[in-house]
């Protein structure tokens, strides 16, 4: 039987400081993400992520974000930091996804509405779950771009997915209503500036997700996808 959740799970991504990661967990985040991508303003070192992971409660899913890295590069950081999952945000191969899944970790593969790999490419992978976003902007991530979240709804009828891209406290309910995701992922939408999370915005975002109302009976039960 597929386990269900009473609201979309919440992943806060781009954490760079222990105190902010701990606060996100205290406020109700289900997962914390850290970025291993040198071109990102949220890029962090192995030592920084190890300290973050060590400081979080056991129930929090810790995820490392990678872009077109090798199996050895990724697994070194998974083991050194104690990560529970990885998020692949580039042009990674099916073979890499398979190899990582054999390590018994959560593997999130990013797919995009406006660039490759596209939503229709999901069948090429065997990821634990998928992250769906727009794909516009200079960086591989969401670039704080709001997009037509309705484009993800049909995808979710077939695959488990995390919605990302332009989410913030004042629009996340609309995004959830439009796409019915199993989880939502936010970074810049809860920041005071890149890499620094604003506790007030994080709290507002989590409260907004928890208060969203949509007709689950006409869609499907939300799946637990971050664990």
Secondary structure, 3 states (H helix, E strand, C coil): CCCECCCCEEEECCCCCHHHHHHHHHHCCCEEEEEECCCCCCECCHHHHHHHHHHCCCCCEEEEEECCCCHHHHHHHHHHHCCCEEEECCCCCHHHHHHHHCCCCEEEEEEECCCCCEHHHHHHCCCCEEEEECCCCCCCCCCCCCCCHHHHHHHHCCCCEEECCCCCCCCHHHHHHHHCCCEEEECHHHEEECCEECHHHHHHHHHHHHHCCCCHHHCCCCECCCC
